[in-house]
């Protein structure tokens, strides 16, 4: 036990050594915003309403309420402000390290082989293919699902070894953990298949191919009952039934959320051919993890078509060769665990990848590193135990094998450390994808968006130009392009991009919405409102359109109509602080001061550093004669930005009304420091000097 604890502690230290750098990482625009930072149901933290939403809503085409609850808990603990992403990611790191320990102890319990179990756990935990699942906030679902997967396997092993009267509790625990895993990520649906595999090896409960049920390398004692194939399947029937139900639910959720729209562009035959190649890609990446990226585009979606027949045939031959090698080991070592382990691990790898191998195309990618998080366990088991089987008759093999293991683990850990650096922020991540993949217009589009968010509009526009040169028939890409052009005030080019988007998809509400933005930017409010009306015809509950309508009315000073549009938008979806600030201002200008205060306070609850909202709240308090509250709010505003002369001026007026002339004079002198030519401020300063002198 002491050795297991020592090895486990070493694993945890190495994992944190690789991933500690994530503490300085940022939320990514790819999914992190939808899952956490911009998700108003999550970024307020845990609450009864938040739990209800998590249990009934899909996010990014998935229903995984337990994952969403974990994100809500993170927000409650860490928030979503500056530096919060790193803390969210450290939770991922901790869960990943825990998964590594659970894998180590699971294999140790099943096989009795500490050092082989440690080799598998270390290689798996430090491998660069794990980086995507750990260094990405949105992939909390991976590490959380794996946690319940491994715990369910621990419970199943206890069930298999328990006396008949004590089996029920462990079986129930395994089933409950299976359900919790599904509530984290649907990937767990293949667990029943893996439980059947471990019945063959290493639990030796199920006899296949005529091998004896016990052997000299098995850790299972003679008191562990064996089972036939029929019973082995029947006892897992509840798992299989739930797996079918889970798969149907997942399919319906993804279909309803239109996650499968890309499938229409990829014939089933092309998807099948891609699946064969992808198995080998994952095999190669496990052996030699170079050229890793967050987005590997499906060839059919970037104009490259299906894989050439020669490549598919070669990959098929590789898969058959590996299968034949595992079968040969099985036959040669039929009476030992060493002989069966490679085949079981290989089948684990092949089987658990089936839901994500691309036969049912979800998303733009052809494959993804994160999909290997659980399947790689089987592949690494196969590799490690194959080495053990091949070297079984070597004399003095311990030292060279230990040196080999240390070298491999060190190399993988170093590669992972470098790979984590590519996940620092969205720009670094997508620049990496663009650099190492071909014709990746989707990554170029995401890079353009990241540059736009960073106010690097020239770089954003260049990225979109490159993307549209590759993919000329995607309306959404042109709409994204138009947004960067609008922000850069390149209105003629924006108009061309919008026209192109409209020509490709005249029913896209975004095209009409962008046209409205263009017209509003050119000061043509009435035409902009008509364009927004066309957008709403196509998507009546488009919150962004309603907010744009509100902005036009707000800018034009038509506050009653602005209030109407803002309240319609807020009834559909929570909004960020600036929306509540604008609505508060509209209420203020229409004399609805109590409602104005409610909106300013709501804005500040969402963003306590929102100086303008503090100032507007101060103005309402001053208007109501509440100068004490006004002074406090003015000072909070100035604490956020001390360069706005008007804020100091109005603070001085409220302080003067309270008779605090010295403080008022100091505030007015700050106005003169910021705007020396302000004659009115100079006159007020002179008056305050007299009043301060009289008070003295």
C-alpha positions as CSV (number, residue, x, y, z in Angstrom):
1,X,0.0,0.0,0.0
2,X,2.9,2.4,0.8
3,X,4.3,1.9,-2.7
4,X,1.0,2.5,-4.3
5,X,0.6,5.8,-2.3
6,X,4.1,6.9,-3.2
7,X,3.6,6.2,-6.9
8,X,0.2,7.9,-6.9
9,X,1.7,11.0,-5.2
10,X,4.5,11.1,-7.9
11,X,1.9,10.9,-10.6
12,X,-0.1,13.8,-9.1
13,X,3.1,15.9,-8.8
14,X,4.1,15.3,-12.4
15,X,0.5,16.1,-13.7
16,X,0.5,19.4,-11.8
17,X,4.0,20.1,-13.0
18,X,2.8,19.9,-16.6
19,X,-0.4,21.8,-16.1
20,X,0.3,24.4,-13.4
21,X,0.9,26.9,-16.2
22,X,-2.8,27.0,-17.0
23,X,-3.3,29.3,-14.0
24,X,-2.4,32.2,-16.4
25,X,-4.7,31.0,-19.2
26,X,-7.8,32.7,-20.5
27,X,-11.3,31.6,-21.4
28,X,-11.4,30.5,-25.0
29,X,-13.9,31.8,-27.6
30,X,-14.5,28.2,-28.7
31,X,-17.2,26.9,-26.3
32,X,-15.8,28.4,-23.1
33,X,-18.0,31.4,-23.6
34,X,-21.1,29.3,-24.3
35,X,-20.4,27.0,-21.4
36,X,-19.3,29.6,-18.8
37,X,-18.3,33.1,-19.3
38,X,-21.2,34.3,-21.5
39,X,-23.7,31.9,-20.2
40,X,-25.9,33.9,-17.9
41,X,-27.3,30.7,-16.4
42,X,-23.9,29.7,-15.4
43,X,-21.9,32.9,-14.7
44,X,-24.2,33.7,-11.7
45,X,-23.1,30.6,-9.9
46,X,-25.2,27.9,-8.2
47,X,-28.8,28.6,-7.3
48,X,-32.1,26.7,-7.5
49,X,-33.0,28.4,-10.8
50,X,-29.5,27.5,-12.1
51,X,-29.9,23.9,-11.1
52,X,-33.3,23.7,-12.8
53,X,-31.9,25.2,-16.0
54,X,-29.0,22.7,-16.0
55,X,-31.3,19.8,-15.7
56,X,-33.5,20.9,-18.5
57,X,-31.3,22.6,-21.1
58,X,-28.8,21.6,-23.8
59,X,-25.5,23.5,-24.2
60,X,-23.5,23.4,-27.4
61,X,-25.6,20.5,-28.7
62,X,-25.3,18.4,-25.5
63,X,-27.3,17.6,-22.5
64,X,-24.9,17.1,-19.6
65,X,-26.4,18.6,-16.5
66,X,-23.8,17.4,-14.0
67,X,-21.1,19.1,-16.1
68,X,-23.0,22.3,-16.1
69,X,-23.5,22.1,-12.3
70,X,-19.8,21.7,-11.9
71,X,-19.3,24.9,-13.9
72,X,-21.8,26.7,-11.8
73,X,-20.0,25.6,-8.7
74,X,-16.7,26.9,-10.2
75,X,-18.3,30.3,-10.8
76,X,-19.6,30.4,-7.3
77,X,-16.0,29.7,-6.0
78,X,-13.9,31.6,-8.5
79,X,-16.2,33.9,-10.6
80,X,-15.6,34.7,-14.3
81,X,-13.4,37.8,-14.0
82,X,-9.8,38.3,-14.8
83,X,-7.7,35.3,-13.8
84,X,-10.8,33.1,-13.1
85,X,-10.2,30.9,-16.1
86,X,-7.0,29.6,-14.6
87,X,-8.8,28.5,-11.4
88,X,-11.5,26.7,-13.4
89,X,-8.7,24.9,-15.3
90,X,-6.9,23.9,-12.1
91,X,-10.1,22.0,-11.2
92,X,-9.7,20.2,-14.5
93,X,-6.1,19.4,-13.6
94,X,-7.1,18.1,-10.2
95,X,-9.8,15.9,-11.7
96,X,-7.3,14.6,-14.3
97,X,-4.7,13.8,-11.7
98,X,-7.4,12.0,-9.7
99,X,-8.3,10.0,-12.8
100,X,-4.7,9.0,-13.2
101,X,-4.6,7.7,-9.6
102,X,-7.9,5.9,-10.1
103,X,-6.6,4.2,-13.3
104,X,-3.4,3.2,-11.4
105,X,-5.3,1.7,-8.5
106,X,-7.9,0.1,-10.8
107,X,-5.3,-1.8,-12.8
108,X,-3.4,-2.6,-9.7
109,X,-6.5,-4.1,-8.1
110,X,-7.5,-6.0,-11.2
111,X,-4.0,-7.4,-12.2
112,X,-1.8,-7.3,-9.1
113,X,0.9,-5.8,-11.3
114,X,1.9,-2.4,-9.7
115,X,4.6,-1.4,-12.1
116,X,2.8,-2.3,-15.3
117,X,-0.3,-0.5,-13.9
118,X,1.9,2.5,-13.1
119,X,3.3,2.5,-16.6
120,X,-0.1,2.6,-18.1
121,X,-1.4,5.3,-15.7
122,X,1.7,7.5,-16.1
123,X,1.8,7.3,-19.9
124,X,-1.9,8.0,-20.1
125,X,-1.9,10.9,-17.7
126,X,1.1,12.7,-19.2
127,X,0.4,12.1,-22.8
128,X,0.0,15.2,-25.1
129,X,-3.3,13.9,-26.4
130,X,-4.8,14.6,-22.9
131,X,-4.0,18.3,-23.1
132,X,-7.1,19.2,-25.0
133,X,-9.3,17.6,-22.3
134,X,-7.5,19.2,-19.4
135,X,-6.5,22.7,-20.7
136,X,-9.9,23.6,-22.0
137,X,-12.6,24.8,-19.6
138,X,-15.3,23.5,-21.9
139,X,-13.9,20.0,-21.7
140,X,-14.7,19.6,-18.0
141,X,-17.2,17.0,-19.3
142,X,-14.3,14.8,-20.4
143,X,-12.5,14.6,-17.1
144,X,-15.7,14.5,-15.1
145,X,-17.2,11.6,-17.2
146,X,-13.9,9.7,-16.9
147,X,-14.0,10.1,-13.1
148,X,-17.4,8.4,-13.0
149,X,-16.3,5.8,-15.6
150,X,-13.3,4.8,-13.5
151,X,-15.2,4.8,-10.2
152,X,-17.9,2.6,-11.9
153,X,-15.2,0.2,-12.9
154,X,-13.8,0.1,-9.4
155,X,-17.3,-0.6,-8.1
156,X,-17.8,-3.4,-10.7
157,X,-14.5,-5.0,-9.7
158,X,-15.8,-5.0,-6.1
159,X,-19.0,-6.5,-7.3
160,X,-17.2,-9.3,-9.2
161,X,-15.2,-10.2,-6.2
162,X,-17.8,-9.8,-3.5
163,X,-19.6,-12.7,-1.8
164,X,-23.0,-13.3,-3.2
165,X,-24.8,-11.5,-0.3
166,X,-22.8,-8.4,-0.7
167,X,-22.8,-8.1,-4.5
168,X,-26.0,-6.0,-4.8
169,X,-24.6,-2.9,-3.2
170,X,-21.6,-2.8,-5.5
171,X,-23.7,-3.5,-8.5
172,X,-26.0,-0.6,-7.6
173,X,-23.0,1.6,-7.0
174,X,-21.6,0.8,-10.5
175,X,-25.0,1.4,-12.1
176,X,-25.4,4.7,-10.3
177,X,-21.9,5.9,-11.3
178,X,-22.7,4.9,-14.9
179,X,-25.7,7.2,-14.8
180,X,-23.7,10.0,-13.3
181,X,-21.1,9.6,-16.0
182,X,-23.8,10.0,-18.6
183,X,-25.0,13.2,-16.9
184,X,-21.4,14.4,-17.4
185,X,-20.9,13.3,-21.0
186,X,-22.6,10.7,-23.3
187,X,-19.2,9.1,-24.1
188,X,-19.8,6.7,-21.2
189,X,-22.3,4.6,-23.3
190,X,-19.5,2.2,-24.2
191,X,-18.8,1.3,-20.6
192,X,-20.9,-2.0,-20.6
193,X,-18.8,-3.2,-23.5
194,X,-15.6,-2.6,-21.5
195,X,-17.1,-4.4,-18.5
196,X,-17.6,-7.4,-20.7
197,X,-14.0,-7.2,-21.9
198,X,-12.5,-7.0,-18.3
199,X,-14.6,-10.1,-17.4
200,X,-12.3,-11.9,-19.9
201,X,-9.2,-10.1,-18.7
202,X,-8.0,-9.3,-16.2
203,X,-10.9,-10.5,-14.0
204,X,-10.9,-14.0,-15.6
205,X,-14.7,-14.4,-14.9
206,X,-15.6,-15.2,-18.5
207,X,-13.9,-18.0,-20.5
208,X,-13.3,-17.2,-24.2
209,X,-11.3,-19.4,-26.6
210,X,-11.0,-22.3,-24.2
211,X,-8.4,-20.8,-21.9
212,X,-8.5,-21.9,-18.3
213,X,-10.3,-19.4,-16.0
214,X,-7.3,-19.1,-13.7
215,X,-3.6,-18.8,-14.4
216,X,-0.4,-18.2,-12.6
217,X,-0.3,-14.4,-13.3
218,X,-3.9,-13.7,-12.3
219,X,-4.5,-11.7,-9.1
220,X,-8.0,-13.1,-8.8
221,X,-8.3,-15.7,-6.0
222,X,-10.1,-19.0,-6.4
223,X,-13.1,-17.7,-4.5
224,X,-14.1,-15.4,-7.3
225,X,-16.9,-17.0,-9.2
226,X,-16.7,-17.5,-13.0
227,X,-19.6,-16.8,-15.3
228,X,-20.8,-17.9,-18.7
229,X,-21.3,-15.6,-21.6
230,X,-25.1,-15.6,-21.2
231,X,-24.9,-14.6,-17.5
232,X,-22.1,-12.0,-18.2
233,X,-24.4,-10.3,-20.8
234,X,-27.6,-10.6,-18.7
235,X,-26.0,-9.1,-15.6
236,X,-25.0,-6.1,-17.7
237,X,-28.4,-5.8,-19.4
238,X,-29.4,-2.7,-17.3
239,X,-26.2,-1.1,-18.4
240,X,-26.9,-1.9,-22.0
241,X,-30.5,-0.8,-21.8
242,X,-29.5,2.6,-20.3
243,X,-26.7,2.9,-22.9
244,X,-29.3,2.6,-25.7
245,X,-31.6,5.1,-24.0
246,X,-28.7,7.5,-23.5
247,X,-27.6,7.1,-27.1
248,X,-31.2,7.9,-28.4
249,X,-31.4,10.9,-26.1
250,X,-28.1,12.2,-27.3
251,X,-28.9,11.7,-30.9
252,X,-32.2,13.6,-30.5
253,X,-30.6,16.5,-28.6
254,X,-27.9,16.9,-31.2
255,X,-30.3,16.5,-34.1
256,X,-32.7,19.1,-32.6
257,X,-29.8,21.6,-32.0
258,X,-28.6,21.1,-35.6
259,X,-25.2,19.8,-34.6
260,X,-25.5,17.3,-37.5
261,X,-25.9,19.9,-40.3
262,X,-22.4,19.1,-41.5
263,X,-23.3,15.5,-42.2
264,X,-25.4,16.6,-45.2
265,X,-22.1,17.6,-46.9
266,X,-20.4,14.3,-46.2
267,X,-21.6,11.1,-47.9
268,X,-21.9,8.1,-45.6
269,X,-19.3,6.2,-47.7
270,X,-16.8,9.1,-47.1
271,X,-17.5,9.0,-43.4
272,X,-16.9,5.3,-43.3
273,X,-13.6,5.7,-45.1
274,X,-12.6,8.5,-42.8
275,X,-13.3,6.3,-39.8
276,X,-10.8,3.7,-40.9
277,X,-8.1,6.3,-41.4
278,X,-8.9,8.1,-38.1
279,X,-8.3,4.9,-36.1
280,X,-4.8,4.8,-37.5
281,X,-4.4,8.6,-36.9
282,X,-5.2,8.1,-33.3
283,X,-2.8,5.1,-33.2
284,X,0.0,7.2,-34.7
285,X,-0.7,10.2,-32.4
286,X,-0.5,7.9,-29.4
287,X,2.9,6.5,-30.5
288,X,4.2,9.8,-31.9
289,X,2.2,12.8,-30.7
290,X,3.2,15.6,-33.0
291,X,1.2,18.1,-35.0
292,X,-1.6,18.3,-32.5
293,X,-4.3,20.9,-32.9
294,X,-7.8,21.8,-31.6
295,X,-9.4,21.6,-35.0
296,X,-8.7,19.0,-37.6
297,X,-11.1,19.7,-40.4
298,X,-12.9,16.8,-42.1
299,X,-11.4,16.5,-45.6
300,X,-14.8,16.7,-47.3
301,X,-15.5,20.1,-45.7
302,X,-12.4,21.8,-46.9
303,X,-12.6,20.7,-50.5
304,X,-10.2,17.8,-50.3
305,X,-12.8,15.1,-50.8
306,X,-12.6,11.5,-49.5
307,X,-9.3,9.9,-48.5
308,X,-7.5,8.3,-51.5
309,X,-8.2,4.6,-51.8
310,X,-4.5,3.7,-51.3
311,X,-4.4,5.5,-47.9
312,X,-7.6,3.9,-46.8
313,X,-6.3,0.4,-47.8
314,X,-3.0,1.0,-46.1
315,X,-4.8,2.1,-42.9
316,X,-7.1,-0.9,-43.1
317,X,-4.1,-3.2,-43.4
318,X,-2.5,-1.6,-40.4
319,X,-5.6,-2.2,-38.3
320,X,-5.8,-5.8,-39.5
321,X,-2.1,-6.3,-38.8
322,X,-2.4,-5.0,-35.2
323,X,-5.5,-7.2,-34.7
324,X,-3.7,-10.2,-36.0
325,X,-0.7,-9.5,-33.8
326,X,-2.9,-9.3,-30.7
327,X,-4.7,-12.5,-31.8
328,X,-1.3,-14.2,-32.1
329,X,-0.3,-13.2,-28.6
330,X,-3.7,-14.5,-27.4
331,X,-3.0,-17.9,-29.0
332,X,0.6,-18.0,-27.9
333,X,-0.2,-17.0,-24.3
334,X,-3.7,-18.4,-23.9
335,X,-2.9,-19.7,-20.4
336,X,-1.5,-16.4,-19.1
337,X,-2.8,-12.9,-18.6
338,X,0.0,-11.5,-20.7
339,X,-1.4,-13.2,-23.8
340,X,-4.9,-11.9,-23.4
341,X,-4.2,-8.4,-22.3
342,X,-3.1,-6.9,-25.7
343,X,-6.3,-8.1,-27.5
344,X,-8.5,-6.8,-24.6
345,X,-6.8,-3.4,-24.7
346,X,-7.0,-3.2,-28.4
347,X,-10.7,-4.0,-28.4
348,X,-11.2,-1.4,-25.7
349,X,-9.6,1.1,-27.9
350,X,-11.6,0.2,-31.0
351,X,-14.9,-0.2,-29.3
352,X,-14.9,3.0,-27.2
353,X,-14.1,5.1,-30.2
354,X,-17.2,3.9,-32.1
355,X,-19.6,6.7,-30.9
356,X,-17.1,9.5,-31.9
357,X,-15.4,7.9,-35.0
358,X,-17.5,10.0,-37.4
359,X,-20.0,7.5,-38.8
360,X,-22.6,10.0,-37.4
361,X,-21.0,13.3,-38.2
362,X,-21.3,15.9,-35.5
363,X,-19.4,19.1,-36.0
364,X,-16.8,20.2,-38.5
365,X,-13.9,18.1,-37.4
366,X,-12.6,14.9,-38.9
367,X,-11.2,13.7,-35.5
368,X,-10.3,15.3,-32.2
369,X,-7.7,14.7,-29.5
370,X,-10.3,14.8,-26.7
371,X,-12.0,11.8,-28.1
372,X,-9.0,9.7,-27.0
373,X,-9.4,10.5,-23.3
374,X,-11.0,7.1,-22.4
375,X,-10.2,5.0,-25.5
376,X,-6.4,5.6,-25.1
377,X,-6.5,3.7,-21.8
378,X,-7.2,0.5,-23.8
379,X,-4.5,1.2,-26.3
380,X,-1.9,1.9,-23.7
381,X,-2.8,-1.2,-21.8
382,X,-2.3,-3.2,-25.0
383,X,1.1,-1.6,-25.6
384,X,2.4,-2.0,-22.1
385,X,1.3,-5.6,-21.6
386,X,2.5,-6.5,-25.1
387,X,6.0,-5.3,-24.1
388,X,5.7,-7.3,-21.0
389,X,4.7,-10.4,-23.0
390,X,7.5,-10.0,-25.5
391,X,10.2,-9.6,-22.9
392,X,8.8,-12.2,-20.5
393,X,11.7,-14.5,-21.0
394,X,14.4,-11.9,-20.9
395,X,16.9,-12.2,-18.1
396,X,17.6,-9.0,-16.2
397,X,14.9,-7.1,-18.0
398,X,13.9,-4.9,-15.0
399,X,16.6,-2.2,-15.4
400,X,16.3,-1.7,-19.2
401,X,12.5,-1.7,-19.1
402,X,12.5,0.8,-16.2
403,X,14.9,3.1,-18.1
404,X,12.7,2.8,-21.2
405,X,9.5,3.6,-19.2
406,X,11.2,6.7,-17.5
407,X,12.4,7.9,-20.9
408,X,9.0,7.5,-22.6
409,X,7.2,9.2,-19.7
410,X,9.7,12.1,-19.5
411,X,9.5,12.7,-23.3
412,X,5.7,12.6,-23.2
413,X,5.6,15.0,-20.2
414,X,7.9,17.4,-21.9
415,X,5.8,17.3,-25.1
416,X,2.7,17.9,-23.0
417,X,4.2,20.9,-21.2
418,X,4.9,22.5,-24.6
419,X,1.5,21.6,-26.0
420,X,-0.2,23.3,-23.0
421,X,1.4,26.6,-24.1
422,X,-0.7,26.6,-27.3
423,X,-3.8,26.8,-25.1
424,X,-2.9,30.1,-23.5
425,X,-5.7,32.0,-25.3
426,X,-7.8,31.9,-28.4
427,X,-5.3,33.6,-30.7
428,X,-2.5,31.2,-29.8
429,X,-4.8,28.2,-30.1
430,X,-6.2,29.0,-33.5
431,X,-2.9,30.2,-34.9
432,X,-1.6,26.8,-34.1
433,X,-4.5,25.1,-35.8
434,X,-4.1,27.2,-38.9
435,X,-0.3,26.6,-39.0
436,X,-0.5,22.8,-39.0
437,X,-3.7,21.9,-40.8
438,X,-4.5,22.4,-44.5
439,X,-7.3,24.6,-45.9
440,X,-8.7,25.1,-42.4
441,X,-11.2,27.8,-43.2
442,X,-13.1,27.1,-40.0
443,X,-10.1,27.7,-37.8
444,X,-9.3,30.8,-39.9
445,X,-12.8,32.1,-39.1
446,X,-12.3,31.5,-35.4
447,X,-8.9,33.2,-35.6
448,X,-10.6,36.2,-37.3
449,X,-13.1,36.3,-34.4
450,X,-10.4,36.1,-31.8
451,X,-8.4,38.9,-33.5
452,X,-11.6,41.0,-33.6
453,X,-12.2,40.5,-29.9
454,X,-8.6,41.6,-29.2
455,X,-9.2,44.7,-31.4
456,X,-6.7,43.6,-34.0
457,X,-9.1,44.4,-36.9
458,X,-6.5,44.3,-39.7
459,X,-5.4,40.8,-38.6
460,X,-9.0,39.8,-38.3
461,X,-9.9,40.9,-41.8
462,X,-6.8,39.2,-43.2
463,X,-7.9,35.9,-41.5
464,X,-11.4,36.2,-43.0
465,X,-10.0,37.0,-46.4
466,X,-8.0,33.8,-46.3
467,X,-11.0,31.8,-45.0
468,X,-13.4,33.1,-47.7
469,X,-10.8,32.3,-50.4
470,X,-11.0,28.7,-49.3
471,X,-14.7,28.5,-48.7
472,X,-16.6,30.8,-50.9
473,X,-20.1,29.4,-50.3
474,X,-20.6,29.8,-46.5
475,X,-23.0,32.6,-45.6
476,X,-22.1,32.5,-41.9
477,X,-18.4,33.0,-42.7
478,X,-19.2,36.1,-44.8
479,X,-21.5,37.4,-42.0
480,X,-18.6,37.1,-39.5
481,X,-16.3,38.8,-42.0
482,X,-18.8,41.7,-42.3
483,X,-18.8,42.2,-38.6
484,X,-15.0,42.9,-38.6
485,X,-15.3,45.2,-41.6
486,X,-18.1,47.1,-39.9
487,X,-16.0,47.6,-36.7
488,X,-13.2,48.9,-38.9
489,X,-15.6,51.3,-40.6
490,X,-14.9,49.8,-44.0
491,X,-18.5,50.1,-44.9
492,X,-18.3,49.5,-48.7
493,X,-16.4,46.2,-48.2
494,X,-18.8,45.3,-45.4
495,X,-21.7,45.9,-47.8
496,X,-20.1,43.6,-50.3
497,X,-19.7,40.8,-47.7
498,X,-23.3,41.2,-46.5
499,X,-24.5,41.0,-50.1
500,X,-22.5,37.9,-50.7
501,X,-23.9,36.3,-47.5
502,X,-27.5,37.3,-48.6
503,X,-26.9,35.8,-52.0
504,X,-25.8,32.5,-50.4
505,X,-28.6,32.4,-47.9
506,X,-31.3,35.0,-48.1
507,X,-33.2,33.5,-45.2
508,X,-30.3,33.9,-42.8
509,X,-31.4,36.4,-40.1
510,X,-27.8,37.3,-39.5
511,X,-27.5,38.7,-43.0
512,X,-30.4,41.1,-42.5
513,X,-29.1,41.9,-39.0
514,X,-25.7,42.9,-40.4
515,X,-27.4,45.0,-43.0
516,X,-29.2,46.8,-40.2
517,X,-25.9,47.4,-38.5
518,X,-24.4,48.8,-41.7
519,X,-27.4,51.1,-42.2
520,X,-27.3,52.2,-38.6
521,X,-23.6,53.0,-38.8
522,X,-24.3,55.2,-41.8
523,X,-27.0,57.1,-39.9
524,X,-29.9,55.6,-41.8
525,X,-32.0,54.6,-38.8
526,X,-35.4,54.1,-40.5
527,X,-33.8,51.7,-43.1
528,X,-31.9,50.0,-40.3
529,X,-35.1,49.3,-38.4
530,X,-36.6,47.8,-41.6
531,X,-33.6,45.5,-42.0
532,X,-33.9,44.4,-38.4
533,X,-37.6,43.8,-38.9
534,X,-36.7,41.4,-41.8
535,X,-34.3,39.6,-39.5
536,X,-37.0,39.2,-36.8
537,X,-39.3,37.7,-39.4
538,X,-36.7,34.9,-39.9
539,X,-35.9,34.5,-36.2
540,X,-38.6,36.2,-34.0
541,X,-36.7,35.5,-30.8
542,X,-33.3,36.8,-32.0
543,X,-32.1,38.6,-28.9
544,X,-29.2,40.3,-30.7
545,X,-31.6,41.8,-33.2
546,X,-33.9,43.1,-30.5
547,X,-30.9,44.7,-28.8
548,X,-29.8,46.3,-32.0
549,X,-33.3,47.7,-32.5
550,X,-33.2,49.0,-28.9
551,X,-29.8,50.6,-29.7
552,X,-31.2,52.5,-32.7
553,X,-34.1,53.9,-30.7
554,X,-31.7,54.7,-27.8
555,X,-29.3,56.5,-30.0
556,X,-32.2,58.4,-31.6
557,X,-33.5,59.4,-28.2
558,X,-36.7,57.5,-28.6
559,X,-36.5,56.0,-25.1
560,X,-40.0,54.5,-24.9
561,X,-39.4,52.3,-27.9
562,X,-35.9,51.5,-26.6
563,X,-37.4,50.4,-23.4
564,X,-39.9,48.2,-25.2
565,X,-37.1,46.5,-27.3
566,X,-34.8,46.1,-24.3
567,X,-37.5,44.5,-22.1
568,X,-38.5,42.1,-25.0
569,X,-34.9,41.0,-25.3
570,X,-34.5,40.5,-21.5
571,X,-37.7,38.5,-21.4
572,X,-36.0,36.0,-23.7
573,X,-32.5,35.8,-22.4
574,X,-30.3,37.3,-19.7
575,X,-28.1,40.2,-20.9
576,X,-24.8,41.6,-20.0
577,X,-24.3,44.7,-17.8
578,X,-24.2,47.4,-20.6
579,X,-27.8,46.4,-21.7
580,X,-29.1,46.9,-18.1
581,X,-27.2,50.2,-18.0
582,X,-28.8,51.5,-21.2
583,X,-32.2,50.4,-20.1
584,X,-31.7,52.2,-16.8
585,X,-30.7,55.3,-18.6
586,X,-33.9,55.1,-20.8
587,X,-36.0,54.7,-17.7
588,X,-34.2,57.7,-16.1
589,X,-34.8,59.9,-19.2
590,X,-38.5,59.0,-19.1
591,X,-38.8,59.8,-15.4
592,X,-39.1,56.2,-14.2
593,X,-36.4,56.6,-11.5
594,X,-37.1,53.6,-9.3
595,X,-36.9,51.3,-12.4
596,X,-33.7,53.1,-13.4
597,X,-32.1,52.3,-10.1
598,X,-33.1,48.7,-10.4
599,X,-31.4,48.4,-13.8
600,X,-28.2,50.2,-12.7
601,X,-28.0,48.0,-9.7
602,X,-28.5,44.9,-11.9
603,X,-25.8,46.1,-14.2
604,X,-23.4,46.5,-11.2
605,X,-24.3,43.1,-9.8
606,X,-23.1,41.7,-13.2
607,X,-20.0,43.9,-13.4
608,X,-19.0,45.8,-10.2
609,X,-16.3,47.6,-12.1
610,X,-18.7,49.2,-14.6
611,X,-17.9,52.9,-13.9
612,X,-20.6,54.3,-16.1
613,X,-23.3,52.4,-14.3
614,X,-22.0,53.7,-10.9
615,X,-22.1,57.3,-12.4
616,X,-25.6,56.9,-13.8
617,X,-26.8,55.5,-10.4
618,X,-25.2,58.5,-8.7
619,X,-27.1,60.8,-11.1
620,X,-30.4,59.3,-10.1
621,X,-29.7,59.6,-6.4
622,X,-28.7,63.2,-6.9
623,X,-31.9,63.8,-8.9
624,X,-33.9,62.4,-6.0
625,X,-31.9,64.6,-3.5
626,X,-30.1,61.6,-2.0
627,X,-26.7,63.3,-2.0
628,X,-25.1,60.9,0.5
629,X,-25.9,57.9,-1.8
630,X,-24.9,60.0,-4.8
631,X,-21.5,60.9,-3.4
632,X,-20.8,57.2,-2.6
633,X,-21.8,56.2,-6.1
634,X,-19.7,59.0,-7.8
635,X,-16.7,57.9,-5.8
636,X,-17.2,54.3,-6.9
637,X,-17.4,55.5,-10.5
638,X,-14.2,57.6,-10.2
639,X,-12.4,54.6,-8.6
640,X,-12.9,52.8,-11.9
641,X,-11.9,55.7,-14.1
642,X,-10.5,58.9,-12.7
643,X,-10.1,60.6,-16.1
644,X,-13.7,61.7,-16.7
645,X,-14.1,65.3,-15.8
646,X,-17.9,65.3,-15.6
647,X,-17.8,62.6,-12.8
648,X,-15.6,64.8,-10.6
649,X,-17.8,67.9,-11.4
650,X,-21.0,66.2,-10.3
651,X,-19.3,64.8,-7.2
652,X,-18.3,68.3,-6.3
653,X,-21.9,69.6,-6.7
654,X,-23.3,66.8,-4.4
655,X,-20.5,67.4,-1.9
656,X,-21.3,71.2,-1.9
657,X,-25.0,70.5,-1.3
658,X,-23.9,68.5,1.8
659,X,-21.8,71.4,3.0
660,X,-18.5,69.6,2.5
661,X,-16.9,72.5,0.7
662,X,-13.2,71.5,1.1
663,X,-13.9,68.1,-0.4
664,X,-16.1,69.7,-3.1
665,X,-13.2,72.2,-3.9
666,X,-10.8,69.3,-4.2
667,X,-13.1,67.5,-6.7
668,X,-13.6,70.7,-8.7
669,X,-9.8,71.3,-8.9
670,X,-9.5,67.8,-10.3
671,X,-11.9,68.9,-13.1
672,X,-9.7,71.9,-13.8
673,X,-6.7,69.6,-13.9
674,X,-8.4,67.4,-16.5
675,X,-10.0,70.3,-18.5
676,X,-8.1,73.6,-17.8
677,X,-10.2,75.6,-20.2
678,X,-13.5,74.8,-18.5
679,X,-14.7,78.3,-17.6
680,X,-17.7,77.0,-15.7
681,X,-15.6,74.7,-13.5
682,X,-13.2,77.6,-12.8
683,X,-16.2,79.8,-11.7
684,X,-17.5,77.0,-9.5
685,X,-14.0,76.5,-8.0
686,X,-13.8,80.1,-7.0
687,X,-17.3,79.9,-5.4
688,X,-16.2,76.9,-3.4
689,X,-13.1,78.6,-2.2
690,X,-15.2,81.4,-0.8
691,X,-17.6,79.0,0.8
692,X,-14.7,76.9,2.2
693,X,-13.1,80.0,3.6
694,X,-16.4,81.2,5.2
695,X,-16.8,77.7,6.7
696,X,-13.3,77.9,8.2
